[in-house]
Amino acid sequence: MKHLKIGGLMTGNVISAVPATSFREVAKLLAEHDISGVPVVDEDDHVVGVVSESDLLAHHEPTARDLMTEPAVTVHAEESVADAARLMVRRGVGRLPVVDVEERLVGIVTRRDLLCVYLRPDTEIRRRIREDVLTDAMDLTGDAVDVHVLDGVVTLAGRLRRRSQALMLVGLAERVDGVVAVVDRLSCHEDDTRPVSPTRIPHDIAW
């Protein structure tokens, strides 16, 4: 399965501040670069916090160290776009500093960046499901089931051998970048997901 990673979506040239950056300098950075927040990094480029426009409006502290929200919510470059989107929603943030394996700042990703992924053309989503999911991941032919995509909503229809295959297909399709929802209209020859009743073994009856 090929999923778009944050490293391929992030902005690499990050505007950042250090803890000693003054209130005025942070405000100037946001205005000059037309951004809504900046990560705050230490001398080793580790992210120690984030200063957003709302932090500036709510407080008039002298430095970024006093203004910033900490600990910073970050994401690794190798994480998927879907995981980053879930994290952003769960933590209620509008941007995520991107860090490498040593937790050093390497980029930043915003809600706008993630929305671009979910605006992926329906034809591209359909192609990815047929090639990456059906053919590569499940070793089926690309036309094994009918894949219809409208505004990011995928409808899967057709007949597979086992119900477990249908469940796997739905789960993998949901993880394709750009998919909003999956409608399951699949049928199967055999439902192998139902628990098998244990075979009753007769016992000798003692009289």
C-alpha positions as CSV (number, residue, x, y, z in Angstrom):
1,M,0.0,0.0,0.0
2,K,1.3,3.4,-0.9
3,H,0.2,6.2,1.4
4,L,1.2,9.8,1.1
5,K,3.6,10.6,4.0
6,I,3.8,13.9,5.8
7,G,7.4,14.3,4.5
8,G,6.0,14.6,1.0
9,L,3.4,17.2,1.9
10,M,5.2,19.4,4.4
11,T,6.7,22.8,3.9
12,G,10.4,22.4,4.3
13,N,11.6,25.9,4.9
14,V,10.1,26.5,8.3
15,I,9.8,30.0,9.9
16,S,10.6,29.4,13.5
17,A,11.5,31.3,16.7
18,V,13.7,30.6,19.7
19,P,12.6,31.0,23.3
20,A,14.2,34.4,23.6
21,T,12.4,35.8,20.6
22,S,10.5,38.9,21.6
23,F,6.7,39.4,21.4
24,R,7.3,42.1,18.7
25,E,9.6,39.9,16.7
26,V,7.1,36.9,16.7
27,A,4.3,39.2,15.6
28,K,6.5,40.6,12.8
29,L,7.4,37.0,11.6
30,L,3.7,36.1,11.4
31,A,2.8,39.3,9.5
32,E,5.8,39.2,7.1
33,H,5.3,35.6,6.1
34,D,1.5,35.5,6.3
35,I,1.4,32.6,8.6
36,S,-0.7,31.9,11.7
37,G,1.9,30.4,14.0
38,V,5.5,29.4,14.4
39,P,7.3,26.5,16.2
40,V,9.7,27.5,18.9
41,V,13.0,25.5,18.9
42,D,16.0,25.2,21.2
43,E,19.7,25.3,20.3
44,D,19.5,21.7,18.9
45,D,16.4,22.4,16.7
46,H,14.1,20.4,19.0
47,V,10.6,21.8,19.1
48,V,9.8,23.0,22.6
49,G,6.5,24.9,21.9
50,V,4.4,26.7,19.4
51,V,3.3,30.4,19.3
52,S,0.1,31.1,17.4
53,E,-1.9,34.2,16.6
54,S,-4.3,33.4,19.4
55,D,-1.4,33.3,21.8
56,L,-0.3,36.7,20.8
57,L,-3.9,38.1,21.0
58,A,-4.5,36.6,24.4
59,H,-1.2,37.5,26.0
60,H,1.4,40.2,25.8
61,E,4.2,38.4,27.4
62,P,7.8,39.6,26.6
63,T,9.2,36.5,24.8
64,A,8.3,33.3,22.9
65,R,9.2,31.3,25.9
66,D,6.4,33.0,27.9
67,L,3.9,33.0,25.0
68,M,4.2,29.5,23.6
69,T,1.9,26.5,24.1
70,E,3.9,23.6,25.4
71,P,4.6,20.8,25.0
72,A,4.3,21.1,21.2
73,V,2.2,18.7,19.3
74,T,4.4,17.3,16.5
75,V,4.3,14.7,13.8
76,H,7.1,12.6,12.3
77,A,7.9,12.9,8.6
78,E,7.2,9.2,8.0
79,E,3.6,9.3,9.4
80,S,0.7,9.2,7.0
81,V,-1.5,12.1,6.1
82,A,-4.5,10.4,7.6
83,D,-2.8,9.9,11.0
84,A,-1.7,13.6,11.0
85,A,-5.2,14.7,10.2
86,R,-6.6,12.7,13.1
87,L,-4.0,14.1,15.4
88,M,-4.8,17.6,14.3
89,V,-8.5,17.2,14.9
90,R,-8.0,15.4,18.3
91,R,-5.7,18.0,19.7
92,G,-7.5,21.0,18.1
93,V,-4.5,22.5,16.4
94,G,-4.1,24.2,13.0
95,R,-0.6,23.2,12.3
96,L,1.9,20.5,13.2
97,P,5.7,20.9,13.3
98,V,7.3,18.0,11.5
99,V,10.3,16.3,13.2
100,D,12.8,13.7,12.1
101,V,13.8,10.5,14.0
102,E,16.0,12.7,16.3
103,E,13.0,14.9,17.1
104,R,14.6,17.9,15.2
105,L,12.4,20.3,13.2
106,V,12.4,19.5,9.5
107,G,9.1,21.1,8.3
108,I,5.6,22.1,9.1
109,V,2.2,21.0,7.8
110,T,-1.1,22.9,8.1
111,R,-4.8,22.2,7.8
112,R,-4.7,23.7,4.3
113,D,-2.0,21.2,3.3
114,L,-4.0,18.3,4.5
115,L,-7.2,19.5,2.8
116,C,-5.3,19.4,-0.6
117,V,-5.0,15.7,-0.1
118,Y,-8.8,15.2,0.5
119,L,-9.5,17.2,-2.7
120,R,-7.8,14.4,-4.7
121,P,-9.7,13.7,-8.0
122,D,-12.1,10.8,-7.9
123,T,-10.4,9.2,-10.9
124,E,-7.1,9.1,-9.0
125,I,-8.8,7.6,-5.9
126,R,-10.4,4.9,-8.1
127,R,-7.1,4.1,-9.8
128,R,-5.3,3.8,-6.4
129,I,-7.9,1.5,-5.1
130,R,-7.8,-0.8,-8.1
131,E,-4.0,-0.8,-8.4
132,D,-2.8,-0.5,-4.8
133,V,-5.6,-2.3,-3.0
134,L,-7.1,-4.9,-5.2
135,T,-4.0,-5.8,-7.3
136,D,-1.0,-5.1,-5.0
137,A,-2.4,-5.7,-1.5
138,M,-5.0,-8.3,-2.1
139,D,-3.7,-10.1,-5.2
140,L,-7.0,-9.7,-7.1
141,T,-7.6,-8.4,-10.6
142,G,-8.3,-4.7,-10.8
143,D,-11.9,-5.4,-12.0
144,A,-12.7,-8.0,-9.4
145,V,-15.2,-5.6,-7.9
146,D,-16.8,-2.4,-9.2
147,V,-15.2,0.7,-7.7
148,H,-17.3,3.9,-8.0
149,V,-16.1,7.2,-6.5
150,L,-18.0,10.4,-6.2
151,D,-16.7,13.4,-4.2
152,G,-14.4,11.1,-2.3
153,V,-17.1,8.6,-1.3
154,V,-16.2,5.1,-2.6
155,T,-18.8,2.5,-3.3
156,L,-17.6,-1.1,-3.6
157,A,-19.9,-3.6,-5.3
158,G,-19.5,-7.1,-6.5
159,R,-19.1,-10.7,-5.2
160,L,-16.0,-12.0,-3.5
161,R,-15.2,-15.6,-2.4
162,R,-15.0,-14.9,1.4
163,R,-16.5,-12.2,3.7
164,S,-13.1,-11.7,5.3
165,Q,-11.8,-10.5,1.9
166,A,-14.7,-8.0,1.7
167,L,-13.9,-6.7,5.1
168,M,-10.2,-6.3,4.3
169,L,-11.0,-4.5,1.1
170,V,-13.3,-2.0,2.8
171,G,-10.6,-1.4,5.5
172,L,-7.8,-0.9,3.0
173,A,-10.0,1.4,0.8
174,E,-10.8,3.6,3.8
175,R,-7.0,4.2,4.3
176,V,-6.4,5.4,0.7
177,D,-5.5,9.1,0.7
178,G,-8.4,11.2,-0.3
179,V,-11.2,8.8,0.6
180,V,-13.9,10.4,2.7
181,A,-16.1,7.3,3.3
182,V,-16.6,3.8,1.9
183,V,-20.0,2.2,1.1
184,D,-20.0,-1.6,1.3
185,R,-22.2,-3.3,-1.3
186,L,-20.2,-6.4,-1.5
187,S,-21.5,-9.9,-1.3
188,C,-19.6,-13.2,-0.8
189,H,-19.9,-16.9,-1.5
190,E,-18.8,-17.8,2.1
191,D,-19.1,-16.0,5.4
192,D,-15.9,-17.1,7.2
193,T,-16.3,-14.4,9.8
194,R,-19.0,-16.3,11.8
195,P,-17.7,-18.3,14.7
196,V,-17.8,-22.0,14.0
197,S,-19.9,-24.1,16.4
198,P,-17.7,-26.6,18.3
199,T,-18.2,-30.2,17.2
200,R,-19.9,-32.1,19.9
201,I,-17.9,-35.2,20.9
202,P,-20.1,-38.0,22.2
203,H,-19.1,-39.4,25.6
204,D,-19.7,-42.9,26.8
205,I,-22.6,-42.9,29.3
206,A,-21.8,-44.7,32.5
207,W,-24.8,-46.8,33.7
